Amino acid sequence: MALLFVFGVTQKRFLTAKSAKKTLVILRESVAGLSDATLAKFVARASRTVKLRGVVNVLVTSSRELRALNRRFRGKDQPTDVLSFLPGPGLVEALAGDIAISAEIAEQNARRLGHSPAQEIKILVLHGVLHLAGYDHECDHGVMAGKEAKLRQSWGLPVGLIERHGNGGQKSLNRKGRGSAMLAKTAGGGARATREPPTQARIR
């Protein structure tokens, strides 16, 4: 179930066909050096590069809201850095999926790793876009890691999520156990996270 549906519960306009024709970026938490227009352009670029068809929407919000989403869609009552949502059946056909990011965790990790919060948000977006495109570093024997590293390097972004944790890098502040990309069951779709170890069967 995509976040577009969640937004639509309180803000019906997000569910209209007109609003689904281009990337929707919602910055509920401000990030230094990053505007919604700049992030929308990056999302579009990443989507084109990995040949992801359809619109990707992004919500940058608080850890509190990420915790609520994680609890609602994955049964995990704890915050995480990024969640990716596949569109459920019956939603807007042009939708590829949605990504929710914790601005607080992104800022903490950026400060600790020595790069800007804006760069960290882009790293998280890239990771989420790759998941929406079907990549899964839990079972693809390094394919996603290689793709992420190549794109990150070509775009001048710092060390990515998989490298900093899966390949001997430092752990993200808010991760426990080994890093993973999960697709947990929801009503008609799924949510991926990059925090907890896998505990449920993956679905598409």
PyMOL CGO cylinders between C-alpha atoms (Angstrom):
from pymol import cmd
from pymol.cgo import CYLINDER

trace = [
    CYLINDER, 0.00, 0.00, 0.00, 1.55, 3.25, -1.07, 0.3, 1, 1, 1, 1, 1, 1,
    CYLINDER, 1.55, 3.25, -1.07, 1.95, 6.35, 1.03, 0.3, 1, 1, 1, 1, 1, 1,
    CYLINDER, 1.95, 6.35, 1.03, -0.14, 8.19, -1.54, 0.3, 1, 1, 1, 1, 1, 1,
    CYLINDER, -0.14, 8.19, -1.54, -3.08, 6.35, -0.02, 0.3, 1, 1, 1, 1, 1, 1,
    CYLINDER, -3.08, 6.35, -0.02, -1.99, 7.33, 3.49, 0.3, 1, 1, 1, 1, 1, 1,
    CYLINDER, -1.99, 7.33, 3.49, -1.73, 10.98, 2.48, 0.3, 1, 1, 1, 1, 1, 1,
    CYLINDER, -1.73, 10.98, 2.48, -5.14, 10.74, 0.87, 0.3, 1, 1, 1, 1, 1, 1,
    CYLINDER, -5.14, 10.74, 0.87, -6.79, 9.83, 4.15, 0.3, 1, 1, 1, 1, 1, 1,
    CYLINDER, -6.79, 9.83, 4.15, -6.38, 13.41, 5.33, 0.3, 1, 1, 1, 1, 1, 1,
    CYLINDER, -6.38, 13.41, 5.33, -5.54, 15.20, 2.10, 0.3, 1, 1, 1, 1, 1, 1,
    CYLINDER, -5.54, 15.20, 2.10, -7.75, 13.91, -0.71, 0.3, 1, 1, 1, 1, 1, 1,
    CYLINDER, -7.75, 13.91, -0.71, -6.10, 16.02, -3.38, 0.3, 1, 1, 1, 1, 1, 1,
    CYLINDER, -6.10, 16.02, -3.38, -3.04, 13.73, -3.37, 0.3, 1, 1, 1, 1, 1, 1,
    CYLINDER, -3.04, 13.73, -3.37, -5.14, 10.95, -4.86, 0.3, 1, 1, 1, 1, 1, 1,
    CYLINDER, -5.14, 10.95, -4.86, -6.23, 12.83, -7.96, 0.3, 1, 1, 1, 1, 1, 1,
    CYLINDER, -6.23, 12.83, -7.96, -4.91, 11.76, -11.35, 0.3, 1, 1, 1, 1, 1, 1,
    CYLINDER, -4.91, 11.76, -11.35, -3.63, 15.28, -12.03, 0.3, 1, 1, 1, 1, 1, 1,
    CYLINDER, -3.63, 15.28, -12.03, -1.46, 15.32, -8.90, 0.3, 1, 1, 1, 1, 1, 1,
    CYLINDER, -1.46, 15.32, -8.90, -0.04, 11.87, -9.73, 0.3, 1, 1, 1, 1, 1, 1,
    CYLINDER, -0.04, 11.87, -9.73, 1.50, 12.96, -13.04, 0.3, 1, 1, 1, 1, 1, 1,
    CYLINDER, 1.50, 12.96, -13.04, 4.69, 14.27, -11.48, 0.3, 1, 1, 1, 1, 1, 1,
    CYLINDER, 4.69, 14.27, -11.48, 6.82, 13.62, -8.43, 0.3, 1, 1, 1, 1, 1, 1,
    CYLINDER, 6.82, 13.62, -8.43, 5.33, 14.86, -5.18, 0.3, 1, 1, 1, 1, 1, 1,
    CYLINDER, 5.33, 14.86, -5.18, 7.88, 15.86, -2.54, 0.3, 1, 1, 1, 1, 1, 1,
    CYLINDER, 7.88, 15.86, -2.54, 6.66, 16.78, 0.92, 0.3, 1, 1, 1, 1, 1, 1,
    CYLINDER, 6.66, 16.78, 0.92, 9.22, 18.30, 3.28, 0.3, 1, 1, 1, 1, 1, 1,
    CYLINDER, 9.22, 18.30, 3.28, 7.47, 18.16, 6.65, 0.3, 1, 1, 1, 1, 1, 1,
    CYLINDER, 7.47, 18.16, 6.65, 10.88, 18.59, 8.24, 0.3, 1, 1, 1, 1, 1, 1,
    CYLINDER, 10.88, 18.59, 8.24, 13.25, 21.11, 6.69, 0.3, 1, 1, 1, 1, 1, 1,
    CYLINDER, 13.25, 21.11, 6.69, 16.70, 19.94, 5.59, 0.3, 1, 1, 1, 1, 1, 1,
    CYLINDER, 16.70, 19.94, 5.59, 19.55, 22.40, 5.21, 0.3, 1, 1, 1, 1, 1, 1,
    CYLINDER, 19.55, 22.40, 5.21, 20.50, 22.95, 1.58, 0.3, 1, 1, 1, 1, 1, 1,
    CYLINDER, 20.50, 22.95, 1.58, 17.56, 21.00, 0.17, 0.3, 1, 1, 1, 1, 1, 1,
    CYLINDER, 17.56, 21.00, 0.17, 14.35, 22.24, -1.45, 0.3, 1, 1, 1, 1, 1, 1,
    CYLINDER, 14.35, 22.24, -1.45, 11.39, 20.23, -2.65, 0.3, 1, 1, 1, 1, 1, 1,
    CYLINDER, 11.39, 20.23, -2.65, 12.17, 21.20, -6.25, 0.3, 1, 1, 1, 1, 1, 1,
    CYLINDER, 12.17, 21.20, -6.25, 15.79, 20.07, -5.96, 0.3, 1, 1, 1, 1, 1, 1,
    CYLINDER, 15.79, 20.07, -5.96, 14.81, 16.76, -4.42, 0.3, 1, 1, 1, 1, 1, 1,
    CYLINDER, 14.81, 16.76, -4.42, 12.09, 16.20, -7.03, 0.3, 1, 1, 1, 1, 1, 1,
    CYLINDER, 12.09, 16.20, -7.03, 14.70, 16.63, -9.79, 0.3, 1, 1, 1, 1, 1, 1,
    CYLINDER, 14.70, 16.63, -9.79, 16.99, 14.12, -8.09, 0.3, 1, 1, 1, 1, 1, 1,
    CYLINDER, 16.99, 14.12, -8.09, 14.16, 11.61, -7.71, 0.3, 1, 1, 1, 1, 1, 1,
    CYLINDER, 14.16, 11.61, -7.71, 13.30, 11.96, -11.40, 0.3, 1, 1, 1, 1, 1, 1,
    CYLINDER, 13.30, 11.96, -11.40, 16.96, 11.54, -12.39, 0.3, 1, 1, 1, 1, 1, 1,
    CYLINDER, 16.96, 11.54, -12.39, 17.40, 8.44, -10.24, 0.3, 1, 1, 1, 1, 1, 1,
    CYLINDER, 17.40, 8.44, -10.24, 14.17, 6.93, -11.57, 0.3, 1, 1, 1, 1, 1, 1,
    CYLINDER, 14.17, 6.93, -11.57, 15.18, 7.51, -15.20, 0.3, 1, 1, 1, 1, 1, 1,
    CYLINDER, 15.18, 7.51, -15.20, 18.63, 6.06, -14.62, 0.3, 1, 1, 1, 1, 1, 1,
    CYLINDER, 18.63, 6.06, -14.62, 17.35, 2.78, -13.17, 0.3, 1, 1, 1, 1, 1, 1,
    CYLINDER, 17.35, 2.78, -13.17, 14.52, 2.69, -15.73, 0.3, 1, 1, 1, 1, 1, 1,
    CYLINDER, 14.52, 2.69, -15.73, 11.82, 2.81, -13.07, 0.3, 1, 1, 1, 1, 1, 1,
    CYLINDER, 11.82, 2.81, -13.07, 8.48, 3.48, -14.73, 0.3, 1, 1, 1, 1, 1, 1,
    CYLINDER, 8.48, 3.48, -14.73, 5.93, 5.61, -12.96, 0.3, 1, 1, 1, 1, 1, 1,
    CYLINDER, 5.93, 5.61, -12.96, 6.00, 8.42, -10.44, 0.3, 1, 1, 1, 1, 1, 1,
    CYLINDER, 6.00, 8.42, -10.44, 7.91, 8.17, -7.16, 0.3, 1, 1, 1, 1, 1, 1,
    CYLINDER, 7.91, 8.17, -7.16, 6.67, 10.35, -4.30, 0.3, 1, 1, 1, 1, 1, 1,
    CYLINDER, 6.67, 10.35, -4.30, 8.83, 11.29, -1.32, 0.3, 1, 1, 1, 1, 1, 1,
    CYLINDER, 8.83, 11.29, -1.32, 7.96, 12.29, 2.23, 0.3, 1, 1, 1, 1, 1, 1,
    CYLINDER, 7.96, 12.29, 2.23, 10.72, 13.76, 4.42, 0.3, 1, 1, 1, 1, 1, 1,
    CYLINDER, 10.72, 13.76, 4.42, 9.40, 13.87, 7.94, 0.3, 1, 1, 1, 1, 1, 1,
    CYLINDER, 9.40, 13.87, 7.94, 10.12, 13.20, 11.60, 0.3, 1, 1, 1, 1, 1, 1,
    CYLINDER, 10.12, 13.20, 11.60, 11.36, 10.01, 13.23, 0.3, 1, 1, 1, 1, 1, 1,
    CYLINDER, 11.36, 10.01, 13.23, 8.07, 9.97, 15.09, 0.3, 1, 1, 1, 1, 1, 1,
    CYLINDER, 8.07, 9.97, 15.09, 6.13, 9.68, 11.84, 0.3, 1, 1, 1, 1, 1, 1,
    CYLINDER, 6.13, 9.68, 11.84, 8.54, 7.07, 10.44, 0.3, 1, 1, 1, 1, 1, 1,
    CYLINDER, 8.54, 7.07, 10.44, 7.98, 5.09, 13.62, 0.3, 1, 1, 1, 1, 1, 1,
    CYLINDER, 7.98, 5.09, 13.62, 4.21, 5.34, 13.13, 0.3, 1, 1, 1, 1, 1, 1,
    CYLINDER, 4.21, 5.34, 13.13, 4.46, 4.19, 9.51, 0.3, 1, 1, 1, 1, 1, 1,
    CYLINDER, 4.46, 4.19, 9.51, 6.84, 1.39, 10.46, 0.3, 1, 1, 1, 1, 1, 1,
    CYLINDER, 6.84, 1.39, 10.46, 4.41, 0.25, 13.13, 0.3, 1, 1, 1, 1, 1, 1,
    CYLINDER, 4.41, 0.25, 13.13, 1.34, 0.55, 10.89, 0.3, 1, 1, 1, 1, 1, 1,
    CYLINDER, 1.34, 0.55, 10.89, 2.71, -1.21, 7.82, 0.3, 1, 1, 1, 1, 1, 1,
    CYLINDER, 2.71, -1.21, 7.82, 5.40, -3.50, 9.18, 0.3, 1, 1, 1, 1, 1, 1,
    CYLINDER, 5.40, -3.50, 9.18, 4.48, -4.13, 12.80, 0.3, 1, 1, 1, 1, 1, 1,
    CYLINDER, 4.48, -4.13, 12.80, 7.79, -2.63, 13.99, 0.3, 1, 1, 1, 1, 1, 1,
    CYLINDER, 7.79, -2.63, 13.99, 7.31, -0.07, 16.75, 0.3, 1, 1, 1, 1, 1, 1,
    CYLINDER, 7.31, -0.07, 16.75, 10.56, 1.82, 16.21, 0.3, 1, 1, 1, 1, 1, 1,
    CYLINDER, 10.56, 1.82, 16.21, 11.87, 4.55, 13.90, 0.3, 1, 1, 1, 1, 1, 1,
    CYLINDER, 11.87, 4.55, 13.90, 13.96, 3.80, 10.83, 0.3, 1, 1, 1, 1, 1, 1,
    CYLINDER, 13.96, 3.80, 10.83, 15.83, 5.93, 8.31, 0.3, 1, 1, 1, 1, 1, 1,
    CYLINDER, 15.83, 5.93, 8.31, 13.89, 5.08, 5.14, 0.3, 1, 1, 1, 1, 1, 1,
    CYLINDER, 13.89, 5.08, 5.14, 10.83, 3.11, 4.06, 0.3, 1, 1, 1, 1, 1, 1,
    CYLINDER, 10.83, 3.11, 4.06, 9.80, 2.26, 0.49, 0.3, 1, 1, 1, 1, 1, 1,
    CYLINDER, 9.80, 2.26, 0.49, 6.19, 1.52, -0.39, 0.3, 1, 1, 1, 1, 1, 1,
    CYLINDER, 6.19, 1.52, -0.39, 5.00, -0.34, -3.46, 0.3, 1, 1, 1, 1, 1, 1,
    CYLINDER, 5.00, -0.34, -3.46, 1.64, 0.77, -4.88, 0.3, 1, 1, 1, 1, 1, 1,
    CYLINDER, 1.64, 0.77, -4.88, -1.29, -1.46, -4.09, 0.3, 1, 1, 1, 1, 1, 1,
    CYLINDER, -1.29, -1.46, -4.09, -3.88, -2.64, -6.60, 0.3, 1, 1, 1, 1, 1, 1,
    CYLINDER, -3.88, -2.64, -6.60, -6.46, -0.08, -7.55, 0.3, 1, 1, 1, 1, 1, 1,
    CYLINDER, -6.46, -0.08, -7.55, -4.23, 2.92, -6.97, 0.3, 1, 1, 1, 1, 1, 1,
    CYLINDER, -4.23, 2.92, -6.97, -3.15, 5.36, -9.66, 0.3, 1, 1, 1, 1, 1, 1,
    CYLINDER, -3.15, 5.36, -9.66, -1.62, 3.33, -12.51, 0.3, 1, 1, 1, 1, 1, 1,
    CYLINDER, -1.62, 3.33, -12.51, 1.21, 5.80, -13.09, 0.3, 1, 1, 1, 1, 1, 1,
    CYLINDER, 1.21, 5.80, -13.09, 2.50, 5.42, -9.53, 0.3, 1, 1, 1, 1, 1, 1,
    CYLINDER, 2.50, 5.42, -9.53, 5.78, 3.51, -9.07, 0.3, 1, 1, 1, 1, 1, 1,
    CYLINDER, 5.78, 3.51, -9.07, 5.79, 3.85, -5.31, 0.3, 1, 1, 1, 1, 1, 1,
    CYLINDER, 5.79, 3.85, -5.31, 6.57, 6.11, -2.38, 0.3, 1, 1, 1, 1, 1, 1,
    CYLINDER, 6.57, 6.11, -2.38, 9.54, 6.73, -0.11, 0.3, 1, 1, 1, 1, 1, 1,
    CYLINDER, 9.54, 6.73, -0.11, 9.41, 8.04, 3.45, 0.3, 1, 1, 1, 1, 1, 1,
    CYLINDER, 9.41, 8.04, 3.45, 12.57, 9.38, 5.11, 0.3, 1, 1, 1, 1, 1, 1,
    CYLINDER, 12.57, 9.38, 5.11, 13.38, 10.50, 8.64, 0.3, 1, 1, 1, 1, 1, 1,
    CYLINDER, 13.38, 10.50, 8.64, 15.04, 13.92, 8.46, 0.3, 1, 1, 1, 1, 1, 1,
    CYLINDER, 15.04, 13.92, 8.46, 16.27, 13.52, 12.04, 0.3, 1, 1, 1, 1, 1, 1,
    CYLINDER, 16.27, 13.52, 12.04, 18.07, 10.23, 11.43, 0.3, 1, 1, 1, 1, 1, 1,
    CYLINDER, 18.07, 10.23, 11.43, 19.45, 11.55, 8.13, 0.3, 1, 1, 1, 1, 1, 1,
    CYLINDER, 19.45, 11.55, 8.13, 20.89, 14.59, 9.89, 0.3, 1, 1, 1, 1, 1, 1,
    CYLINDER, 20.89, 14.59, 9.89, 22.40, 12.48, 12.66, 0.3, 1, 1, 1, 1, 1, 1,
    CYLINDER, 22.40, 12.48, 12.66, 24.10, 10.14, 10.20, 0.3, 1, 1, 1, 1, 1, 1,
    CYLINDER, 24.10, 10.14, 10.20, 25.29, 12.99, 7.99, 0.3, 1, 1, 1, 1, 1, 1,
    CYLINDER, 25.29, 12.99, 7.99, 26.89, 14.72, 10.95, 0.3, 1, 1, 1, 1, 1, 1,
    CYLINDER, 26.89, 14.72, 10.95, 28.56, 11.53, 12.12, 0.3, 1, 1, 1, 1, 1, 1,
    CYLINDER, 28.56, 11.53, 12.12, 29.82, 10.54, 8.68, 0.3, 1, 1, 1, 1, 1, 1,
    CYLINDER, 29.82, 10.54, 8.68, 31.01, 14.02, 7.71, 0.3, 1, 1, 1, 1, 1, 1,
    CYLINDER, 31.01, 14.02, 7.71, 28.72, 15.00, 4.85, 0.3, 1, 1, 1, 1, 1, 1,
    CYLINDER, 28.72, 15.00, 4.85, 25.70, 17.25, 4.47, 0.3, 1, 1, 1, 1, 1, 1,
    CYLINDER, 25.70, 17.25, 4.47, 22.12, 16.35, 5.43, 0.3, 1, 1, 1, 1, 1, 1,
    CYLINDER, 22.12, 16.35, 5.43, 21.05, 17.06, 1.85, 0.3, 1, 1, 1, 1, 1, 1,
    CYLINDER, 21.05, 17.06, 1.85, 23.51, 14.47, 0.57, 0.3, 1, 1, 1, 1, 1, 1,
    CYLINDER, 23.51, 14.47, 0.57, 22.26, 11.93, 3.10, 0.3, 1, 1, 1, 1, 1, 1,
    CYLINDER, 22.26, 11.93, 3.10, 18.67, 12.46, 1.97, 0.3, 1, 1, 1, 1, 1, 1,
    CYLINDER, 18.67, 12.46, 1.97, 19.73, 11.84, -1.63, 0.3, 1, 1, 1, 1, 1, 1,
    CYLINDER, 19.73, 11.84, -1.63, 21.56, 8.66, -0.58, 0.3, 1, 1, 1, 1, 1, 1,
    CYLINDER, 21.56, 8.66, -0.58, 18.38, 7.43, 1.10, 0.3, 1, 1, 1, 1, 1, 1,
    CYLINDER, 18.38, 7.43, 1.10, 16.27, 8.36, -1.93, 0.3, 1, 1, 1, 1, 1, 1,
    CYLINDER, 16.27, 8.36, -1.93, 18.62, 6.48, -4.25, 0.3, 1, 1, 1, 1, 1, 1,
    CYLINDER, 18.62, 6.48, -4.25, 18.44, 3.42, -2.00, 0.3, 1, 1, 1, 1, 1, 1,
    CYLINDER, 18.44, 3.42, -2.00, 14.64, 3.60, -1.95, 0.3, 1, 1, 1, 1, 1, 1,
    CYLINDER, 14.64, 3.60, -1.95, 14.35, 4.08, -5.71, 0.3, 1, 1, 1, 1, 1, 1,
    CYLINDER, 14.35, 4.08, -5.71, 16.50, 1.01, -6.32, 0.3, 1, 1, 1, 1, 1, 1,
    CYLINDER, 16.50, 1.01, -6.32, 14.21, -1.04, -4.10, 0.3, 1, 1, 1, 1, 1, 1,
    CYLINDER, 14.21, -1.04, -4.10, 11.14, 0.22, -5.97, 0.3, 1, 1, 1, 1, 1, 1,
    CYLINDER, 11.14, 0.22, -5.97, 12.85, -0.80, -9.21, 0.3, 1, 1, 1, 1, 1, 1,
    CYLINDER, 12.85, -0.80, -9.21, 13.10, -4.36, -7.91, 0.3, 1, 1, 1, 1, 1, 1,
    CYLINDER, 13.10, -4.36, -7.91, 16.64, -4.50, -6.52, 0.3, 1, 1, 1, 1, 1, 1,
    CYLINDER, 16.64, -4.50, -6.52, 17.18, -6.30, -3.21, 0.3, 1, 1, 1, 1, 1, 1,
    CYLINDER, 17.18, -6.30, -3.21, 20.61, -6.48, -1.58, 0.3, 1, 1, 1, 1, 1, 1,
    CYLINDER, 20.61, -6.48, -1.58, 19.39, -9.24, 0.74, 0.3, 1, 1, 1, 1, 1, 1,
    CYLINDER, 19.39, -9.24, 0.74, 19.36, -11.81, -2.06, 0.3, 1, 1, 1, 1, 1, 1,
    CYLINDER, 19.36, -11.81, -2.06, 20.89, -10.39, -5.26, 0.3, 1, 1, 1, 1, 1, 1,
    CYLINDER, 20.89, -10.39, -5.26, 24.52, -11.30, -4.50, 0.3, 1, 1, 1, 1, 1, 1,
    CYLINDER, 24.52, -11.30, -4.50, 25.83, -7.73, -4.68, 0.3, 1, 1, 1, 1, 1, 1,
    CYLINDER, 25.83, -7.73, -4.68, 23.91, -6.51, -7.73, 0.3, 1, 1, 1, 1, 1, 1,
    CYLINDER, 23.91, -6.51, -7.73, 22.14, -3.70, -5.88, 0.3, 1, 1, 1, 1, 1, 1,
    CYLINDER, 22.14, -3.70, -5.88, 25.29, -2.79, -3.95, 0.3, 1, 1, 1, 1, 1, 1,
    CYLINDER, 25.29, -2.79, -3.95, 27.22, -2.46, -7.19, 0.3, 1, 1, 1, 1, 1, 1,
    CYLINDER, 27.22, -2.46, -7.19, 24.50, -0.40, -8.85, 0.3, 1, 1, 1, 1, 1, 1,
    CYLINDER, 24.50, -0.40, -8.85, 24.15, 1.89, -5.85, 0.3, 1, 1, 1, 1, 1, 1,
    CYLINDER, 24.15, 1.89, -5.85, 27.92, 2.41, -5.57, 0.3, 1, 1, 1, 1, 1, 1,
    CYLINDER, 27.92, 2.41, -5.57, 28.28, 3.17, -9.29, 0.3, 1, 1, 1, 1, 1, 1,
    CYLINDER, 28.28, 3.17, -9.29, 25.50, 5.74, -9.30, 0.3, 1, 1, 1, 1, 1, 1,
    CYLINDER, 25.50, 5.74, -9.30, 26.60, 7.28, -6.03, 0.3, 1, 1, 1, 1, 1, 1,
    CYLINDER, 26.60, 7.28, -6.03, 30.15, 7.73, -7.27, 0.3, 1, 1, 1, 1, 1, 1,
    CYLINDER, 30.15, 7.73, -7.27, 29.08, 9.15, -10.64, 0.3, 1, 1, 1, 1, 1, 1,
    CYLINDER, 29.08, 9.15, -10.64, 26.85, 11.68, -8.87, 0.3, 1, 1, 1, 1, 1, 1,
    CYLINDER, 26.85, 11.68, -8.87, 29.42, 12.65, -6.27, 0.3, 1, 1, 1, 1, 1, 1,
    CYLINDER, 29.42, 12.65, -6.27, 27.53, 11.25, -3.29, 0.3, 1, 1, 1, 1, 1, 1,
    CYLINDER, 27.53, 11.25, -3.29, 29.30, 9.92, -0.15, 0.3, 1, 1, 1, 1, 1, 1,
    CYLINDER, 29.30, 9.92, -0.15, 29.31, 6.31, 1.01, 0.3, 1, 1, 1, 1, 1, 1,
    CYLINDER, 29.31, 6.31, 1.01, 25.95, 4.60, 0.59, 0.3, 1, 1, 1, 1, 1, 1,
    CYLINDER, 25.95, 4.60, 0.59, 23.82, 2.54, 2.96, 0.3, 1, 1, 1, 1, 1, 1,
    CYLINDER, 23.82, 2.54, 2.96, 24.94, -0.89, 1.80, 0.3, 1, 1, 1, 1, 1, 1,
    CYLINDER, 24.94, -0.89, 1.80, 28.63, 0.01, 1.78, 0.3, 1, 1, 1, 1, 1, 1,
    CYLINDER, 28.63, 0.01, 1.78, 28.69, 1.69, 5.17, 0.3, 1, 1, 1, 1, 1, 1,
    CYLINDER, 28.69, 1.69, 5.17, 27.05, -1.29, 6.85, 0.3, 1, 1, 1, 1, 1, 1,
    CYLINDER, 27.05, -1.29, 6.85, 27.00, -4.39, 4.66, 0.3, 1, 1, 1, 1, 1, 1,
    CYLINDER, 27.00, -4.39, 4.66, 30.54, -4.07, 3.38, 0.3, 1, 1, 1, 1, 1, 1,
    CYLINDER, 30.54, -4.07, 3.38, 32.29, -3.24, 6.60, 0.3, 1, 1, 1, 1, 1, 1,
    CYLINDER, 32.29, -3.24, 6.60, 31.22, 0.39, 6.90, 0.3, 1, 1, 1, 1, 1, 1,
    CYLINDER, 31.22, 0.39, 6.90, 30.01, 1.94, 10.10, 0.3, 1, 1, 1, 1, 1, 1,
    CYLINDER, 30.01, 1.94, 10.10, 26.48, 1.22, 11.19, 0.3, 1, 1, 1, 1, 1, 1,
    CYLINDER, 26.48, 1.22, 11.19, 23.79, 3.82, 10.91, 0.3, 1, 1, 1, 1, 1, 1,
    CYLINDER, 23.79, 3.82, 10.91, 22.92, 5.36, 14.27, 0.3, 1, 1, 1, 1, 1, 1,
    CYLINDER, 22.92, 5.36, 14.27, 19.46, 3.85, 14.28, 0.3, 1, 1, 1, 1, 1, 1,
    CYLINDER, 19.46, 3.85, 14.28, 20.14, 0.34, 13.00, 0.3, 1, 1, 1, 1, 1, 1,
    CYLINDER, 20.14, 0.34, 13.00, 20.16, -2.89, 14.93, 0.3, 1, 1, 1, 1, 1, 1,
    CYLINDER, 20.16, -2.89, 14.93, 21.43, -6.23, 13.78, 0.3, 1, 1, 1, 1, 1, 1,
    CYLINDER, 21.43, -6.23, 13.78, 22.45, -6.52, 10.15, 0.3, 1, 1, 1, 1, 1, 1,
    CYLINDER, 22.45, -6.52, 10.15, 21.12, -4.12, 7.54, 0.3, 1, 1, 1, 1, 1, 1,
    CYLINDER, 21.12, -4.12, 7.54, 18.37, -5.40, 5.29, 0.3, 1, 1, 1, 1, 1, 1,
    CYLINDER, 18.37, -5.40, 5.29, 15.73, -4.48, 2.77, 0.3, 1, 1, 1, 1, 1, 1,
    CYLINDER, 15.73, -4.48, 2.77, 12.42, -6.00, 3.75, 0.3, 1, 1, 1, 1, 1, 1,
    CYLINDER, 12.42, -6.00, 3.75, 9.08, -6.17, 2.06, 0.3, 1, 1, 1, 1, 1, 1,
    CYLINDER, 9.08, -6.17, 2.06, 6.50, -6.79, 4.77, 0.3, 1, 1, 1, 1, 1, 1,
    CYLINDER, 6.50, -6.79, 4.77, 2.90, -7.75, 4.14, 0.3, 1, 1, 1, 1, 1, 1,
    CYLINDER, 2.90, -7.75, 4.14, 0.34, -4.96, 4.09, 0.3, 1, 1, 1, 1, 1, 1,
    CYLINDER, 0.34, -4.96, 4.09, -3.18, -4.58, 2.75, 0.3, 1, 1, 1, 1, 1, 1,
    CYLINDER, -3.18, -4.58, 2.75, -2.44, -4.80, -0.93, 0.3, 1, 1, 1, 1, 1, 1,
    CYLINDER, -2.44, -4.80, -0.93, 1.22, -3.85, -1.07, 0.3, 1, 1, 1, 1, 1, 1,
    CYLINDER, 1.22, -3.85, -1.07, 4.41, -3.69, 0.94, 0.3, 1, 1, 1, 1, 1, 1,
    CYLINDER, 4.41, -3.69, 0.94, 6.92, -1.57, 2.77, 0.3, 1, 1, 1, 1, 1, 1,
    CYLINDER, 6.92, -1.57, 2.77, 10.68, -1.98, 2.69, 0.3, 1, 1, 1, 1, 1, 1,
    CYLINDER, 10.68, -1.98, 2.69, 13.03, -0.78, 5.40, 0.3, 1, 1, 1, 1, 1, 1,
    CYLINDER, 13.03, -0.78, 5.40, 16.80, -0.69, 5.79, 0.3, 1, 1, 1, 1, 1, 1,
    CYLINDER, 16.80, -0.69, 5.79, 17.03, -1.31, 9.49, 0.3, 1, 1, 1, 1, 1, 1,
    CYLINDER, 17.03, -1.31, 9.49, 15.89, -4.57, 11.03, 0.3, 1, 1, 1, 1, 1, 1,
    CYLINDER, 15.89, -4.57, 11.03, 16.95, -8.12, 10.09, 0.3, 1, 1, 1, 1, 1, 1,
    CYLINDER, 16.95, -8.12, 10.09, 14.40, -10.03, 7.98, 0.3, 1, 1, 1, 1, 1, 1,
    CYLINDER, 14.40, -10.03, 7.98, 11.62, -11.68, 9.95, 0.3, 1, 1, 1, 1, 1, 1,
    CYLINDER, 11.62, -11.68, 9.95, 8.89, -12.11, 7.35, 0.3, 1, 1, 1, 1, 1, 1,
    CYLINDER, 8.89, -12.11, 7.35, 8.56, -13.62, 3.89, 0.3, 1, 1, 1, 1, 1, 1,
    CYLINDER, 8.56, -13.62, 3.89, 9.14, -11.23, 1.02, 0.3, 1, 1, 1, 1, 1, 1,
    CYLINDER, 9.14, -11.23, 1.02, 6.28, -10.54, -1.36, 0.3, 1, 1, 1, 1, 1, 1,
    CYLINDER, 6.28, -10.54, -1.36, 5.77, -8.48, -4.51, 0.3, 1, 1, 1, 1, 1, 1,
]
cmd.load_cgo(trace, "trace")
